[in-house]
Amino acid sequence: MNALMQRLNLRVPVVLAPMAGGPGTPELAAAVCEAGGLGSVGSAYLTPTQIREAGAQVRARTDRPFALNVFVPEESAWPEAEAVARAAAELAPFHAALKLPPPTLPQRVSEDFAAQFAAVLEVRPDVLSFTFGRLSADHLRALRARGILTVGTATGLMEARALETDGVDAIVVQGGAAGGHRGGWLEDELADTPTLTRSVAAAVGVPVIAAGGVMNRAGVRAVLDTGASLAQCGTAFLRAAEAGTSAPYRAALAAAGPSDTTLTRAFSGRPARGLRNAMTRAAEQPLPYPYQNALTRPLRAAGTAAGRADVLSLWAGEGVEQGREDTAANILAALW
């Protein structure tokens, strides 16, 4: 029982990774909370109203601490027409196969972060974790004033030191094996999780949460032994009964082998680890984030409806073959 576990009243040193975009439901977060871990709801793609609703749904199921997660907005210029045309041309055959109109970039590509942040303050989760960058001093002050613990995401030592300087309460250290988006903004070390955890834990004075390829009890023990206060697990919960993982996504996970993941920018424009499929092979000139994410959204929605895993962002970390269908409580028990 370390200080971070005590502060969050946890019985199990495991954090549910947020998994925005479908798998990370309020039901899953609440189930992990009830079983003794820290449940998280990925809120990056939610409207302010949906963030408030998600918080209410978690609280209706548990009175234990929980987390929300947001993406720090990135400054990026609207892409040139030629770049949009190239990215759209790569998607066009997939659109045609699903009888969709040709791909076009919408005028609105992401949610308004200021409105999302205001909703987070209204919900007052016990923890706000964030990725893709650093929150401002004003953001951090507002969170502290409401008693919300702040957790930044680092993919290397420089990022971890920057987050500590900012005054975050804890740091998620994301090893190269982690599924989903790479959370860094400076230099991604893509190091193995125990090595990176050991390096960061020795260099900073705030608690470290280790993420990346942690799929079983031995993996949790390994990162705790290298200095982490908690282990963060996402891929292990993708096939939980309470997860919002779609049927084609679940089938692809069940069939995955130990070498089936890759880093790709195909779906969102940012590097992310997931299962190889037709899209990861075809999209060679994606737009930067968040434009590619907006461009591929209709295709991903249609692919889910049609049961076409070949066009879905099948985010998963290394060790995916160890996952299983079960309840969140049983999966958490097997991790500890």
C-alpha positions as CSV (number, residue, x, y, z in Angstrom):
1,M,0.0,0.0,0.0
2,N,1.9,3.1,-1.2
3,A,1.0,6.7,-0.8
4,L,-0.8,7.0,-4.2
5,M,-2.9,3.9,-3.4
6,Q,-3.8,5.4,0.0
7,R,-4.7,8.8,-1.5
8,L,-7.0,7.1,-4.0
9,N,-8.3,4.5,-1.6
10,L,-7.3,1.6,-3.9
11,R,-7.2,-2.0,-2.9
12,V,-5.4,-3.0,-6.2
13,P,-2.5,-1.1,-7.7
14,V,-4.0,-1.1,-11.2
15,V,-5.4,1.8,-13.3
16,L,-7.7,1.2,-16.2
17,A,-6.3,2.9,-19.2
18,P,-8.9,5.5,-20.6
19,M,-9.3,4.0,-24.1
20,A,-11.3,6.8,-25.7
21,G,-13.4,6.2,-28.7
22,G,-15.6,3.2,-27.7
23,P,-14.0,0.6,-25.5
24,G,-13.7,2.7,-22.3
25,T,-17.2,3.0,-21.1
26,P,-18.5,4.3,-17.8
27,E,-19.7,0.8,-17.0
28,L,-16.2,-0.5,-17.4
29,A,-14.7,2.3,-15.4
30,A,-17.2,1.7,-12.5
31,A,-16.6,-2.1,-12.6
32,V,-12.9,-1.6,-12.2
33,C,-13.5,0.9,-9.4
34,E,-15.8,-1.4,-7.5
35,A,-13.2,-4.2,-7.8
36,G,-10.6,-2.1,-6.1
37,G,-8.7,-0.4,-9.0
38,L,-8.9,3.1,-10.5
39,G,-11.4,3.2,-13.4
40,S,-10.9,5.8,-16.1
41,V,-13.2,7.2,-18.8
42,G,-11.6,8.4,-22.0
43,S,-13.3,11.8,-22.6
44,A,-11.2,13.2,-25.5
45,Y,-13.9,12.7,-28.1
46,L,-16.9,13.4,-25.8
47,T,-18.9,16.6,-26.0
48,P,-19.2,18.6,-22.7
49,T,-22.7,17.2,-22.2
50,Q,-21.4,13.6,-22.7
51,I,-18.6,14.3,-20.2
52,R,-21.2,15.3,-17.6
53,E,-23.3,12.3,-18.4
54,A,-20.3,9.9,-18.2
55,G,-19.4,11.2,-14.8
56,A,-23.0,10.8,-13.6
57,Q,-23.1,7.2,-15.0
58,V,-19.9,6.3,-13.1
59,R,-21.2,7.7,-9.9
60,A,-24.5,5.9,-10.3
61,R,-22.6,2.6,-10.2
62,T,-19.9,3.3,-7.6
63,D,-18.9,5.7,-4.9
64,R,-15.2,4.9,-5.3
65,P,-12.7,7.3,-6.8
66,F,-12.5,7.4,-10.7
67,A,-10.6,9.3,-13.4
68,L,-11.4,11.2,-16.6
69,N,-8.9,11.6,-19.4
70,V,-8.5,14.4,-22.0
71,F,-6.2,15.1,-24.9
72,V,-4.3,18.4,-24.7
73,P,-5.0,20.3,-27.9
74,E,-2.2,20.7,-30.4
75,E,-1.6,23.8,-32.5
76,S,-1.6,22.8,-36.1
77,A,-2.4,24.6,-39.3
78,W,-5.3,23.5,-41.6
79,P,-3.7,21.2,-44.1
80,E,-3.1,22.2,-47.7
81,A,-5.7,21.1,-50.3
82,E,-3.1,18.9,-52.0
83,A,-2.4,17.0,-48.7
84,V,-6.1,16.5,-48.1
85,A,-6.6,15.2,-51.6
86,R,-3.7,12.7,-51.2
87,A,-5.1,11.4,-47.9
88,A,-8.6,11.2,-49.3
89,A,-7.5,9.3,-52.3
90,E,-6.0,6.6,-50.1
91,L,-9.3,6.2,-48.3
92,A,-11.5,6.4,-51.5
93,P,-11.4,2.6,-52.3
94,F,-12.6,1.8,-48.8
95,H,-15.4,4.3,-49.0
96,A,-16.5,2.9,-52.3
97,A,-16.5,-0.7,-51.0
98,L,-18.8,0.4,-48.2
99,K,-20.9,2.6,-50.5
100,L,-20.0,5.8,-48.7
101,P,-19.6,9.2,-50.3
102,P,-16.0,10.2,-51.1
103,P,-14.0,11.2,-48.0
104,T,-14.1,14.9,-47.1
105,L,-12.7,16.9,-44.3
106,P,-15.4,18.4,-42.1
107,Q,-15.2,22.0,-40.9
108,R,-15.1,20.9,-37.3
109,V,-12.4,18.4,-36.6
110,S,-12.4,18.2,-32.8
111,E,-14.3,19.2,-29.6
112,D,-13.8,22.6,-28.0
113,F,-11.2,21.9,-25.3
114,A,-12.2,24.9,-23.1
115,A,-15.8,23.6,-23.0
116,Q,-14.6,20.0,-22.3
117,F,-12.4,21.3,-19.4
118,A,-15.2,23.3,-17.9
119,A,-17.3,20.1,-17.9
120,V,-14.5,18.2,-16.2
121,L,-14.4,20.8,-13.4
122,E,-18.2,20.4,-13.0
123,V,-17.9,16.6,-12.8
124,R,-15.1,16.9,-10.3
125,P,-13.6,13.4,-10.8
126,D,-11.0,12.3,-8.3
127,V,-8.4,12.3,-11.0
128,L,-7.9,14.0,-14.4
129,S,-5.2,12.4,-16.6
130,F,-4.1,14.0,-19.8
131,T,-2.0,13.2,-22.8
132,F,-0.4,14.7,-25.9
133,G,1.2,17.6,-24.0
134,R,1.1,19.8,-20.9
135,L,-1.8,21.6,-19.3
136,S,-1.3,25.3,-18.5
137,A,-0.6,26.6,-15.0
138,D,-4.2,28.0,-14.9
139,H,-5.6,24.6,-15.8
140,L,-3.6,22.9,-13.1
141,R,-4.6,25.5,-10.5
142,A,-8.3,25.1,-11.3
143,L,-8.0,21.3,-10.9
144,R,-6.1,21.6,-7.6
145,A,-8.7,24.1,-6.3
146,R,-11.3,21.4,-6.7
147,G,-9.2,18.6,-5.2
148,I,-8.7,16.8,-8.5
149,L,-5.5,14.9,-8.7
150,T,-3.5,15.6,-11.9
151,V,-1.7,13.0,-14.0
152,G,0.3,13.8,-17.1
153,T,1.6,11.3,-19.7
154,A,5.3,10.9,-20.7
155,T,7.0,8.7,-23.2
156,G,10.5,9.7,-22.2
157,L,12.5,11.2,-19.4
158,M,12.5,14.8,-20.8
159,E,8.7,14.8,-20.8
160,A,8.5,13.4,-17.3
161,R,10.8,16.1,-16.0
162,A,8.7,18.8,-17.7
163,L,5.6,17.4,-16.1
164,E,7.2,17.3,-12.7
165,T,8.2,21.0,-13.2
166,D,4.6,21.8,-14.0
167,G,3.5,20.4,-10.7
168,V,1.5,17.3,-11.6
169,D,0.6,14.9,-8.9
170,A,1.7,11.7,-10.8
171,I,3.0,10.7,-14.2
172,V,2.0,7.9,-16.5
173,V,5.1,6.5,-18.1
174,Q,4.2,5.0,-21.5
175,G,6.5,2.3,-22.7
176,G,6.8,1.4,-26.4
177,A,4.6,-1.7,-26.0
178,A,1.6,0.4,-25.0
179,G,-1.5,0.1,-27.2
180,G,-3.4,3.2,-28.6
181,H,-2.0,6.6,-29.1
182,R,1.5,7.6,-28.1
183,G,1.0,10.2,-25.5
184,G,4.2,12.3,-25.8
185,W,5.0,15.6,-27.4
186,L,8.8,15.9,-27.3
187,E,10.9,12.8,-27.9
188,D,9.3,9.4,-27.7
189,E,11.9,6.9,-26.4
190,L,9.8,3.9,-27.3
191,A,11.6,2.1,-24.5
192,D,10.4,-1.1,-22.9
193,T,8.1,-0.4,-20.0
194,P,10.2,-1.6,-17.0
195,T,13.4,0.2,-18.3
196,L,11.5,3.5,-18.8
197,T,9.7,3.2,-15.5
198,R,13.0,2.6,-13.6
199,S,14.6,5.6,-15.4
200,V,11.8,8.0,-14.7
201,A,11.1,6.8,-11.1
202,A,14.7,7.4,-10.2
203,A,14.7,10.9,-11.8
204,V,11.4,12.5,-10.5
205,G,9.9,13.0,-7.1
206,V,6.3,12.3,-7.9
207,P,4.6,8.9,-8.2
208,V,4.9,7.0,-11.5
209,I,2.2,4.9,-13.1
210,A,3.7,2.4,-15.6
211,A,1.8,1.6,-18.9
212,G,2.6,-0.6,-21.8
213,G,2.3,-4.3,-22.3
214,V,1.2,-5.1,-18.8
215,M,-1.1,-8.1,-19.3
216,N,-0.8,-10.3,-16.2
217,R,0.2,-10.6,-12.6
218,A,3.9,-10.9,-13.4
219,G,3.8,-7.8,-15.5
220,V,2.2,-5.8,-12.7
221,R,4.8,-7.0,-10.3
222,A,7.6,-6.2,-12.7
223,V,6.7,-2.6,-13.1
224,L,6.1,-2.1,-9.3
225,D,9.5,-3.6,-8.7
226,T,11.1,-1.0,-11.0
227,G,9.6,1.9,-9.0
228,A,6.0,2.4,-10.2
229,S,3.3,3.1,-7.7
230,L,0.6,1.7,-10.0
231,A,0.3,-0.2,-13.3
232,Q,-1.9,1.0,-16.0
233,C,-3.6,-1.6,-18.2
234,G,-5.8,-1.1,-21.2
235,T,-5.4,-4.0,-23.7
236,A,-6.1,-6.5,-20.9
237,F,-9.6,-5.0,-20.5
238,L,-10.5,-4.6,-24.2
239,R,-12.6,-7.8,-24.2
240,A,-14.2,-7.2,-20.8
241,A,-17.9,-7.8,-20.7
242,E,-18.4,-4.1,-19.7
243,A,-16.2,-2.7,-22.4
244,G,-17.7,-0.9,-25.5
245,T,-15.4,-2.8,-27.8
246,S,-17.3,-3.6,-31.0
247,A,-17.9,-7.2,-32.3
248,P,-15.5,-7.0,-35.2
249,Y,-12.8,-5.4,-32.9
250,R,-13.3,-8.2,-30.4
251,A,-13.0,-10.9,-33.1
252,A,-9.8,-9.4,-34.3
253,L,-8.4,-9.3,-30.8
254,A,-9.3,-12.9,-30.2
255,A,-7.4,-13.9,-33.3
256,A,-4.3,-11.8,-32.7
257,G,-0.9,-13.3,-32.4
258,P,2.2,-12.0,-30.5
259,S,3.6,-10.1,-33.5
260,D,0.4,-8.6,-34.9
261,T,0.7,-5.0,-33.6
262,T,2.3,-2.0,-35.3
263,L,2.7,1.7,-34.9
264,T,0.6,3.6,-37.4
265,R,-0.6,7.1,-38.2
266,A,-3.3,5.8,-40.6
267,F,-6.3,6.5,-38.5
268,S,-5.7,9.7,-36.6
269,G,-2.4,11.2,-37.9
270,R,-0.6,10.5,-34.6
271,P,1.5,7.4,-33.9
272,A,-0.6,4.7,-32.2
273,R,-0.2,1.0,-31.7
274,G,-2.8,-1.4,-33.0
275,L,-3.4,-4.5,-35.0
276,R,-2.2,-4.5,-38.6
277,N,-5.0,-4.4,-41.2
278,A,-5.8,-3.1,-44.7
279,M,-5.9,0.5,-43.5
280,T,-2.5,0.4,-41.7
281,R,-1.0,-0.9,-45.0
282,A,-2.8,1.5,-47.3
283,A,-2.6,4.9,-45.6
284,E,0.9,6.1,-46.4
285,Q,0.2,9.9,-46.5
286,P,-2.1,10.6,-43.7
287,L,-3.0,14.1,-42.5
288,P,-1.6,15.3,-39.2
289,Y,-3.8,14.9,-36.1
290,P,-6.6,15.8,-35.6
291,Y,-7.4,16.1,-39.3
292,Q,-6.8,12.5,-40.2
293,N,-8.9,11.5,-37.3
294,A,-11.8,13.5,-38.6
295,L,-11.3,12.3,-42.2
296,T,-11.4,8.7,-41.2
297,R,-14.3,8.9,-38.7
298,P,-17.1,8.1,-41.2
299,L,-15.2,5.1,-42.6
300,R,-14.6,3.7,-39.1
301,A,-18.2,4.1,-38.1
302,A,-19.4,2.4,-41.3
303,G,-16.8,-0.4,-40.8
304,T,-18.1,-1.1,-37.3
305,A,-21.7,-1.2,-38.6
306,A,-20.7,-3.6,-41.4
307,G,-18.5,-5.8,-39.2
308,R,-15.4,-4.8,-41.2
309,A,-12.3,-5.0,-38.9
310,D,-10.0,-4.2,-41.9
311,V,-11.0,-0.5,-41.7
312,L,-11.1,-0.1,-37.9
313,S,-8.5,1.4,-35.6
314,L,-7.9,-1.8,-33.6
315,W,-5.8,-0.3,-30.9
316,A,-3.9,-2.9,-28.8
317,G,-0.6,-3.2,-27.1
318,E,2.1,-5.9,-27.2
319,G,0.9,-9.0,-25.3
320,V,-2.6,-8.7,-26.9
321,E,-2.7,-12.5,-27.4
322,Q,-2.9,-12.9,-23.6
323,G,-6.2,-11.1,-23.4
324,R,-9.5,-12.9,-22.8
325,E,-13.3,-12.4,-22.6
326,D,-14.3,-12.1,-18.9
327,T,-15.8,-9.6,-16.5
328,A,-13.7,-6.6,-15.5
329,A,-13.6,-7.8,-11.9
330,N,-12.2,-11.2,-12.9
331,I,-9.6,-9.6,-15.2
332,L,-8.5,-7.2,-12.5
333,A,-8.3,-10.1,-10.0
334,A,-6.0,-12.0,-12.4
335,L,-3.7,-9.0,-12.6
336,W,-3.2,-8.9,-8.9
